[in-house]
Amino acid sequence: MPAVAPIERKESLAEFLQQDLRKDLLRFTTAGSVDDGKSTLIGRLLHDAKAVYEDQVASVKKSKINRSGGAFDFSLLTDGLRAEREQGITIDVAYRYFSTARRKFIIADTPGHEQYTRNMATGASTADLAGYSQDVFLRLERDFLSFASHLGISFVQCIPISALGGDNVVSSSENMPWYSGSTLLGHLETVDFRQARSLDAVRFPVQYVIRPDSRFRGFAGQLASGALQPGDVLVALPSGQETRVKAIVGFDGDSEQAIAPESIALRLENEIDLSRGDMLVSPSKLPAVSRSFSATVVWLHPEPLRVERPLLLKQTTRLVKARVRRIRHRINVNTLQNEPAEQLEMNGIAQVEVETNQPLFLDAYATSRATGSFILIDPFSDATVGAGMVRETFLDNVARTEERDRAALGVVLEDVTAEERQRRHGHKPGILLLGNRGFLAKSLERALFDDGFHVVVLDASGVLLPALRSFLTSLYSAGLVVLCVNASLEPQDLAGLSAAAAFQPDHVVDLSATDHRSNDAQIARRALSFAEKLRLSPDSNASQKGTPK
């Protein structure tokens, strides 16, 4: 029936696309010395997996270049540059794409020459797995497992293969009866690569704000981790505002769910200030918000990395100014030993301390590759000069400097705890939002001060939400009772601020929305009653003191 055939083809195509979308995407790379056979292995894998076009095979067969000694040089399928074919080496990173019935793959064919290490690092930065091609399997397996453990690689699967002969690449080899494991392709199709960095918390870096007209406002980006559904609660960083997902928009309309790494647009239930570089995250699992962190960096530029050199740092969609404050040590890639260094040459790898002019929203690379990786950019040439992985974040640079100074002097100090501050003050910290009642705030300050409270009035006129959060957090951490006036806060702003700053729910009272028919005396009584609940009883205060030192 000719009239039905187009519909059947359309449905078949739609089904095929849906199946393809459901497939996992695995990125992997090869690494090894020159002439180890990395390109030959990838060429053989593509050829035997039926992922090479016939005209490509014909072109290789006609080529006058053949370094394999056989009838077909599989390395020519990936060595695309003319210089690579003439020299018989891989110079630049070559990406190859193919798929099987189980999974989609992106291969990064990287060079093995030392001077091309930066290209190898570029390929490895997008790889989920790393495979080392070795000629002598049994003799090197034990040594390699030991070496891999020093690199922090906890899971290693060794597969004996022959790229030239095709043994154990796609089909099992009859030449290795002592090996009963999976083939290379079988392993790539079944290995669970999501366990290593399986952050389940939502991380959604905003890439672009979509506003075609006044009726639609969406925030586009790639979901870096986690899953989203309409109705989910999120916190916007750096503002700390809380919001809720109204709709998830995909290329073909609204969706009931989004799973990393889908590219989507989010519509939110309330209007909040969001722009490129901001991030929406799970309120229960917030990333570190910091301007200082330590990282492992590979340097990619001929001009060495020096301390205090001005740089740009790009992490997710956020671009900030940055400097390397300290090079802790350089890593000798041959011995894996740490060596002192005042600068880092091209292809060098080092642990460094980085400081930025604006806060970043970070997870350790071991937890999340998307929010734990970054690149360094030269601000004058726009060249990518380095790539890094976040190891740990710091509270602030001043605290670290003071800590190092105390260590150098042999001084050991203990941090003042929140409980110690409460015992000293005789009360817990608290925040009272009083709207525009500035005169009442001053009267309450005097009354509470005379009653033994450590209290301060904060006038938030013209203060943006990020700065207000910083002020309130500092005063709250100091154990004070804060009377805040003229703060333009919506209920969702207050909820997001409390979540981001870790305020105790019963330590914050919002009297700013109190009915204006209520007189100041009524509001004052509520404020004084709230403050009295913060006071420590003599019994609890004494029980917390413990044995004097």
C-alpha positions as CSV (number, residue, x, y, z in Angstrom):
1,M,0.0,0.0,0.0
2,P,2.0,3.0,-1.3
3,A,-0.1,5.5,0.8
4,V,1.0,3.9,4.1
5,A,4.7,3.5,3.4
6,P,5.7,7.1,4.1
7,I,3.9,7.0,7.5
8,E,5.6,3.7,8.3
9,R,9.0,5.1,7.4
10,K,8.3,8.2,9.5
11,E,7.3,6.1,12.5
12,S,10.4,3.8,12.0
13,L,12.6,6.9,11.9
14,A,11.1,8.3,15.1
15,E,11.5,5.0,16.9
16,F,15.2,4.8,15.7
17,L,15.8,8.3,17.0
18,Q,14.3,7.5,20.4
19,Q,16.4,4.4,20.7
20,D,19.5,6.4,19.8
21,L,18.7,9.1,22.4
22,R,18.4,6.4,25.1
23,K,21.9,5.0,24.5
24,D,24.7,5.9,26.9
25,L,27.5,8.0,25.5
26,L,31.0,6.8,26.4
27,R,34.1,8.8,25.7
28,F,37.5,7.1,25.8
29,T,41.0,7.7,24.7
30,T,44.3,5.9,24.1
31,A,47.6,6.7,25.6
32,G,51.1,5.3,25.2
33,S,54.5,6.0,23.6
34,V,55.1,6.6,20.0
35,D,54.6,3.5,17.7
36,D,52.8,1.6,20.5
37,G,49.9,1.1,18.0
38,K,47.3,3.5,19.4
39,S,46.0,4.7,16.0
40,T,46.2,1.1,14.6
41,L,44.0,-0.1,17.5
42,I,41.4,2.6,16.9
43,G,41.4,1.9,13.2
44,R,41.0,-1.8,13.8
45,L,38.2,-1.2,16.3
46,L,36.3,1.1,13.9
47,H,36.8,-1.3,10.9
48,D,35.7,-4.5,12.7
49,A,32.8,-2.7,14.3
50,K,31.5,-1.7,10.8
51,A,31.9,2.0,11.6
52,V,34.0,2.9,8.6
53,Y,32.6,4.0,5.2
54,E,33.5,2.0,2.2
55,D,35.1,5.0,0.4
56,Q,37.4,5.4,3.5
57,V,38.5,1.8,3.3
58,A,39.1,2.2,-0.5
59,S,41.1,5.3,0.1
60,V,43.4,3.5,2.6
61,K,43.9,0.6,0.2
62,K,44.9,2.9,-2.6
63,S,47.3,4.9,-0.3
64,K,51.0,4.5,-1.1
65,I,51.8,4.8,2.6
66,N,51.7,1.5,4.6
67,R,53.7,1.1,7.8
68,S,51.9,-2.0,9.1
69,G,53.7,-4.6,6.9
70,G,50.3,-6.1,6.1
71,A,47.8,-5.6,3.3
72,F,45.9,-2.8,5.2
73,D,47.3,0.0,7.4
74,F,44.5,0.6,10.0
75,S,46.3,3.6,11.5
76,L,45.6,5.6,8.3
77,L,41.9,5.6,9.2
78,T,42.6,8.0,12.0
79,D,45.8,9.8,11.1
80,G,44.0,12.5,9.1
81,L,46.7,15.2,8.9
82,R,49.1,15.1,5.9
83,A,52.0,15.6,8.3
84,E,50.8,12.6,10.4
85,R,50.7,10.3,7.4
86,E,54.1,11.4,6.1
87,Q,55.8,11.1,9.5
88,G,53.9,8.1,10.7
89,I,52.8,9.7,13.9
90,T,49.8,11.3,15.4
91,I,50.2,15.0,16.0
92,D,46.8,16.4,16.8
93,V,43.8,15.0,18.7
94,A,41.5,13.2,16.3
95,Y,37.9,12.5,17.4
96,R,36.0,9.6,15.9
97,Y,32.4,8.8,16.4
98,F,30.6,5.5,16.2
99,S,27.8,3.5,17.8
100,T,26.7,-0.1,18.4
101,A,23.4,-1.5,19.4
102,R,24.2,-0.9,23.1
103,R,26.1,2.4,23.3
104,K,27.5,5.5,21.5
105,F,31.2,6.2,21.5
106,I,33.5,9.1,21.0
107,I,37.2,8.2,20.6
108,A,40.0,10.7,21.2
109,D,43.1,9.4,19.3
110,T,45.9,11.3,21.0
111,P,49.6,11.6,20.3
112,G,52.3,9.8,22.2
113,H,55.3,12.2,21.6
114,E,56.3,14.1,24.7
115,Q,56.1,17.5,22.9
116,Y,52.4,16.7,22.1
117,T,51.4,16.0,25.7
118,R,49.1,19.0,25.7
119,N,47.0,17.4,22.9
120,M,46.9,14.1,24.9
121,A,45.6,16.0,27.9
122,T,42.9,17.7,25.7
123,G,41.7,14.2,24.7
124,A,41.8,12.8,28.2
125,S,39.8,15.7,29.6
126,T,36.7,14.5,27.6
127,A,37.3,10.7,28.2
128,D,35.3,8.6,30.6
129,L,37.8,5.7,30.4
130,A,41.5,5.5,29.6
131,G,43.0,2.4,27.9
132,Y,46.7,1.7,27.8
133,S,47.8,-0.4,24.7
134,Q,50.6,-2.8,25.8
135,D,52.6,-5.2,23.6
136,V,53.5,-7.8,26.2
137,F,50.4,-8.4,28.3
138,L,51.4,-10.9,31.0
139,R,54.8,-9.5,31.7
140,L,53.6,-5.9,32.1
141,E,50.2,-6.4,33.7
142,R,51.4,-6.5,37.3
143,D,53.7,-3.5,36.9
144,F,51.0,-1.5,35.2
145,L,48.4,-2.2,37.9
146,S,50.9,-0.9,40.5
147,F,51.6,2.2,38.4
148,A,47.8,2.8,37.9
149,S,47.2,2.6,41.7
150,H,49.7,5.5,42.1
151,L,47.7,7.5,39.6
152,G,44.5,7.1,41.8
153,I,42.9,4.7,39.3
154,S,41.0,2.2,41.4
155,F,39.6,-0.1,38.7
156,V,41.7,-1.4,35.8
157,Q,40.7,-4.1,33.3
158,C,43.6,-5.6,31.3
159,I,42.7,-7.1,27.9
160,P,45.4,-8.7,25.7
161,I,44.8,-7.6,22.1
162,S,46.5,-7.5,18.7
163,A,45.5,-4.4,16.8
164,L,47.2,-5.7,13.6
165,G,45.6,-9.2,13.8
166,G,42.3,-8.1,15.4
167,D,42.7,-10.5,18.3
168,N,40.2,-9.6,21.2
169,V,39.4,-6.2,19.6
170,V,35.8,-7.0,18.5
171,S,35.9,-10.8,18.3
172,S,37.5,-13.3,20.7
173,S,40.9,-14.6,19.8
174,E,41.8,-18.2,19.2
175,N,45.4,-17.4,19.6
176,M,45.0,-16.7,23.3
177,P,43.2,-19.7,24.8
178,W,44.5,-18.7,28.3
179,Y,42.3,-15.5,28.2
180,S,38.6,-15.9,28.9
181,G,37.6,-12.3,29.5
182,S,35.6,-9.9,27.3
183,T,36.9,-8.3,24.1
184,L,37.7,-4.7,24.0
185,L,34.5,-3.7,22.3
186,G,32.5,-6.0,24.7
187,H,34.1,-4.3,27.7
188,L,33.4,-0.8,26.3
189,E,29.8,-1.7,25.7
190,T,29.2,-3.0,29.2
191,V,31.5,-1.2,31.6
192,D,29.8,1.1,34.2
193,F,31.5,4.4,33.7
194,R,29.1,6.5,35.7
195,Q,30.0,5.2,39.2
196,A,33.3,7.1,39.4
197,R,31.7,10.6,39.3
198,S,28.1,9.8,40.1
199,L,27.0,13.1,41.6
200,D,23.2,12.9,41.9
201,A,22.7,16.5,43.0
202,V,21.4,18.9,40.4
203,R,24.0,21.2,38.8
204,F,22.5,23.4,36.0
205,P,24.9,26.1,34.8
206,V,22.9,28.8,33.0
207,Q,24.3,29.3,29.5
208,Y,21.7,31.7,27.9
209,V,18.5,33.5,28.8
210,I,15.8,33.0,26.3
211,R,13.2,35.8,26.1
212,P,11.6,36.0,22.7
213,D,8.6,38.1,24.1
214,S,7.1,39.1,27.4
215,R,5.2,35.7,27.7
216,F,8.2,33.4,27.8
217,R,11.4,33.5,29.9
218,G,13.6,30.4,29.9
219,F,17.1,29.6,31.0
220,A,19.0,27.4,28.6
221,G,21.9,25.2,29.4
222,Q,23.2,21.6,29.8
223,L,22.2,19.7,32.9
224,A,25.6,18.9,34.3
225,S,24.4,16.4,36.9
226,G,21.3,15.0,38.5
227,A,17.7,14.9,37.2
228,L,14.9,17.5,37.1
229,Q,11.1,17.4,37.1
230,P,8.5,20.2,37.1
231,G,7.9,21.2,40.7
232,D,11.5,20.6,41.9
233,V,12.9,23.2,44.3
234,L,16.2,24.8,43.3
235,V,18.6,27.4,44.7
236,A,20.1,30.0,42.4
237,L,23.8,30.8,42.9
238,P,25.3,33.2,43.7
239,S,22.1,35.0,44.8
240,G,20.8,32.3,47.1
241,Q,17.3,32.8,45.9
242,E,15.0,29.8,46.0
243,T,12.8,28.9,43.1
244,R,10.8,26.0,41.7
245,V,10.8,24.5,38.2
246,K,7.6,25.4,36.3
247,A,8.4,23.6,33.0
248,I,11.3,21.8,31.3
249,V,11.5,22.7,27.6
250,G,13.3,20.5,25.1
251,F,13.8,20.7,21.3
252,D,10.4,19.2,20.7
253,G,8.4,20.9,23.5
254,D,7.8,20.4,27.2
255,S,9.2,17.4,29.0
256,E,8.3,15.6,32.2
257,Q,11.9,14.9,33.1
258,A,15.5,15.9,32.3
259,I,18.5,13.8,33.0
260,A,22.1,14.8,32.8
261,P,23.7,15.6,30.3
262,E,20.6,16.8,28.4
263,S,20.5,20.3,27.0
264,I,17.3,22.0,28.0
265,A,15.6,25.3,28.9
266,L,14.0,25.8,32.3
267,R,11.0,27.9,33.1
268,L,10.7,29.0,36.7
269,E,7.6,29.7,38.8
270,N,8.9,33.1,40.0
271,E,11.0,35.8,38.4
272,I,14.5,35.8,39.8
273,D,17.7,37.4,38.6
274,L,19.6,34.9,36.6
275,S,22.2,35.3,33.8
276,R,24.9,33.4,32.0
277,G,27.4,32.0,34.5
278,D,24.9,31.6,37.4
279,M,23.9,28.1,38.5
280,L,20.8,26.4,39.7
281,V,21.5,23.6,42.3
282,S,19.8,21.2,44.7
283,P,19.2,23.0,48.0
284,S,20.0,19.8,49.9
285,K,23.5,19.4,48.3
286,L,25.0,22.7,47.6
287,P,28.4,23.1,45.9
288,A,31.3,24.9,47.5
289,V,31.1,28.6,46.7
290,S,34.6,29.8,46.8
291,R,37.2,32.1,45.3
292,S,40.2,30.0,46.4
293,F,40.9,26.3,45.7
294,S,43.7,23.8,45.0
295,A,43.9,22.0,41.7
296,T,45.9,19.8,39.5
297,V,46.9,21.7,36.4
298,V,48.5,20.7,33.1
299,W,50.2,23.7,31.3
300,L,49.7,23.8,27.5
301,H,51.5,27.0,26.5
302,P,55.2,27.5,25.4
303,E,55.5,30.4,27.8
304,P,55.8,29.0,31.4
305,L,53.2,29.4,34.0
306,R,54.4,31.8,36.7
307,V,52.8,32.7,40.0
308,E,50.6,35.8,39.9
309,R,50.3,35.8,36.1
310,P,47.0,37.3,35.2
311,L,44.7,34.7,33.6
312,L,41.0,34.0,32.8
313,L,39.4,30.9,34.2
314,K,36.4,29.3,32.6
315,Q,34.4,26.8,34.6
316,T,31.1,25.5,33.3
317,T,29.6,28.7,31.8
318,R,31.3,31.1,34.2
319,L,34.3,33.2,33.1
320,V,36.3,35.0,35.8
321,K,39.7,36.6,36.3
322,A,42.2,34.3,38.1
323,R,45.8,34.0,39.3
324,V,47.9,31.0,40.5
325,R,48.9,32.1,44.0
326,R,51.2,29.2,44.6
327,I,52.8,26.2,42.9
328,R,52.8,23.5,45.6
329,H,54.9,21.1,43.5
330,R,55.4,19.7,40.0
331,I,54.6,16.1,39.3
332,N,57.4,14.1,37.6
333,V,55.3,12.0,35.1
334,N,58.1,9.3,34.9
335,T,58.5,8.7,38.7
336,L,55.2,10.3,40.0
337,Q,57.4,12.1,42.6
338,N,56.6,15.6,43.7
339,E,59.3,18.1,42.9
340,P,59.6,21.8,44.0
341,A,58.9,24.3,41.2
342,E,58.8,28.1,40.9
343,Q,57.2,27.9,37.4
344,L,55.6,25.3,35.2
345,E,56.8,24.6,31.7
346,M,54.8,23.5,28.7
347,N,53.4,19.9,29.2
348,G,54.2,20.1,32.9
349,I,51.7,18.9,35.5
350,A,51.5,20.5,39.0
351,Q,49.4,21.0,42.1
352,V,48.6,24.7,42.5
353,E,46.5,27.1,44.5
354,V,44.2,29.3,42.5
355,E,42.4,32.5,43.4
356,T,39.6,34.2,41.4
357,N,38.1,37.6,41.6
358,Q,34.5,36.2,41.7
359,P,33.2,33.1,43.5
360,L,32.9,29.8,41.6
361,F,30.5,27.0,42.3
362,L,32.7,24.0,42.7
363,D,32.7,20.3,43.3
364,A,35.8,18.2,43.6
365,Y,36.7,16.6,40.2
366,A,36.5,13.2,41.9
367,T,32.8,13.9,42.5
368,S,31.8,15.8,39.3
369,R,33.8,16.3,36.2
370,A,31.5,19.0,34.9
371,T,31.8,21.3,38.0
372,G,35.2,20.1,39.0
373,S,37.1,21.0,35.8
374,F,38.2,24.2,34.3
375,I,40.5,25.8,31.6
376,L,42.9,28.7,31.9
377,I,42.9,31.3,29.2
378,D,45.4,34.0,28.3
379,P,43.5,37.3,28.6
380,F,45.5,39.0,25.8
381,S,45.6,36.3,23.1
382,D,42.5,34.3,24.2
383,A,44.6,31.1,23.8
384,T,43.8,28.2,26.1
385,V,47.0,27.8,28.1
386,G,46.0,25.3,30.8
387,A,43.5,22.8,32.0
388,G,42.8,21.8,35.6
389,M,40.9,19.6,38.0
390,V,39.6,20.9,41.4
391,R,41.0,19.1,44.4
392,E,39.7,21.1,47.4
393,T,38.2,24.5,48.1
394,F,39.3,27.0,50.7
395,L,37.1,29.4,52.8
396,D,39.2,32.4,51.9
397,N,42.7,33.5,51.1
398,V,43.1,35.5,54.3
399,A,42.3,32.5,56.5
400,R,44.9,30.4,54.6
401,T,47.6,33.1,54.9
402,E,47.0,33.5,58.6
403,E,47.1,29.7,59.0
404,R,50.5,29.5,57.2
405,D,51.9,32.4,59.3
406,R,50.8,30.7,62.5
407,A,52.4,27.5,61.4
408,A,55.6,29.2,60.6
409,L,55.7,30.8,64.1
410,G,54.8,27.5,65.8
411,V,51.6,28.9,67.1
412,V,48.7,26.5,67.4
413,L,45.2,28.1,67.8
414,E,41.8,26.5,68.1
415,D,38.8,27.9,66.2
416,V,36.2,29.6,68.3
417,T,33.1,27.4,68.1
418,A,29.5,28.6,67.8
419,E,28.8,27.0,71.2
420,E,31.6,29.0,72.8
421,R,30.2,32.2,71.4
422,Q,26.8,31.4,72.7
423,R,28.1,30.7,76.2
424,R,30.0,34.0,76.2
425,H,27.0,36.0,74.9
426,G,24.5,34.1,77.0
427,H,22.2,33.7,74.0
428,K,21.9,32.1,70.5
429,P,22.3,34.2,67.3
430,G,19.1,35.4,65.6
431,I,17.8,37.6,62.8
432,L,14.8,39.8,63.0
433,L,13.5,41.3,59.7
434,L,11.5,44.5,60.5
435,G,10.7,45.9,57.1
436,N,11.0,49.7,57.0
437,R,10.5,50.2,60.8
438,G,13.9,51.9,61.4
439,F,12.8,53.8,64.5
440,L,11.4,50.7,66.1
441,A,14.7,48.9,65.3
442,K,16.7,51.5,67.2
443,S,14.3,51.3,70.2
444,L,14.5,47.5,70.2
445,E,18.3,47.7,70.0
446,R,18.5,49.8,73.2
447,A,16.0,47.5,75.0
448,L,17.8,44.3,74.1
449,F,21.2,45.8,74.8
450,D,20.1,46.9,78.2
451,D,18.8,43.4,78.8
452,G,22.2,41.7,78.1
453,F,21.9,40.9,74.4
454,H,24.7,41.4,71.9
455,V,22.6,43.2,69.3
456,V,23.2,45.3,66.1
457,V,20.9,47.1,63.6
458,L,21.6,46.4,59.9
459,D,20.2,48.9,57.4
460,A,19.9,47.1,54.1
461,S,18.8,50.0,52.0
462,G,20.1,49.5,48.4
463,V,22.0,46.3,49.3
464,L,21.7,43.5,46.7
465,L,20.8,40.1,47.9
466,P,24.3,38.5,47.5
467,A,25.8,41.3,49.7
468,L,23.0,41.1,52.2
469,R,23.5,37.4,52.6
470,S,27.2,38.0,53.2
471,F,26.5,40.6,55.9
472,L,23.9,38.5,57.6
473,T,26.1,35.4,57.5
474,S,29.0,37.2,59.1
475,L,26.9,38.8,61.9
476,Y,25.0,35.5,62.5
477,S,28.3,33.6,62.7
478,A,29.6,36.2,65.3
479,G,26.7,35.1,67.5
480,L,24.8,38.5,67.3
481,V,21.1,39.3,67.3
482,V,20.6,41.2,64.1
483,L,17.7,43.7,63.6
484,C,17.5,44.1,59.8
485,V,15.6,47.0,58.3
486,N,14.8,48.1,54.7
487,A,15.6,44.6,53.2
488,S,13.7,44.0,50.0
489,L,13.1,40.2,50.5
490,E,10.4,38.1,49.0
491,P,9.5,34.9,51.0
492,Q,11.3,32.7,48.5
493,D,14.4,34.9,48.8
494,L,14.4,34.5,52.6
495,A,14.0,30.7,52.3
496,G,16.9,30.5,49.7
497,L,19.1,32.8,51.8
498,S,18.5,30.7,54.9
499,A,19.3,27.5,53.1
500,A,22.5,28.8,51.5
501,A,23.8,30.4,54.7
502,A,22.7,27.5,57.0
503,F,20.6,29.7,59.4
504,Q,18.7,27.7,62.0
505,P,15.0,28.0,61.0
506,D,13.9,29.0,64.5
507,H,16.6,31.7,64.6
508,V,15.0,33.8,61.9
509,V,11.7,35.7,62.2
510,D,10.2,37.9,59.5
511,L,8.1,40.7,60.9
512,S,8.4,42.9,57.8
513,A,5.1,41.6,56.3
514,T,3.2,42.2,59.5
515,D,-0.2,43.9,59.0
516,H,0.4,47.6,59.0
517,R,-2.6,48.0,61.4
518,S,-0.4,46.3,64.0
519,N,1.2,49.1,66.0
520,D,4.8,49.2,67.0
521,A,4.1,48.1,70.5
522,Q,2.6,44.8,69.3
523,I,5.5,44.2,67.0
524,A,8.0,45.0,69.7
525,R,6.3,42.5,72.0
526,R,6.7,39.8,69.4
527,A,10.3,40.8,68.8
528,L,11.2,40.7,72.5
529,S,9.4,37.3,72.9
530,F,11.5,36.0,70.0
531,A,14.7,37.3,71.6
532,E,13.9,35.7,75.0
533,K,13.6,32.3,73.3
534,L,17.2,32.8,72.1
535,R,18.5,33.3,75.7
536,L,20.4,30.4,77.3
537,S,19.0,29.3,80.6
538,P,21.5,29.4,83.5
539,D,21.3,25.6,83.8
540,S,22.1,24.9,80.1
541,N,24.8,27.5,80.1
542,A,26.5,25.9,83.1
543,S,26.2,22.4,81.7
544,Q,27.9,23.4,78.5
545,K,30.9,25.0,80.2
546,G,32.5,21.7,81.1
547,T,35.7,21.4,83.0
548,P,37.8,24.5,82.9
549,K,41.1,24.2,81.1
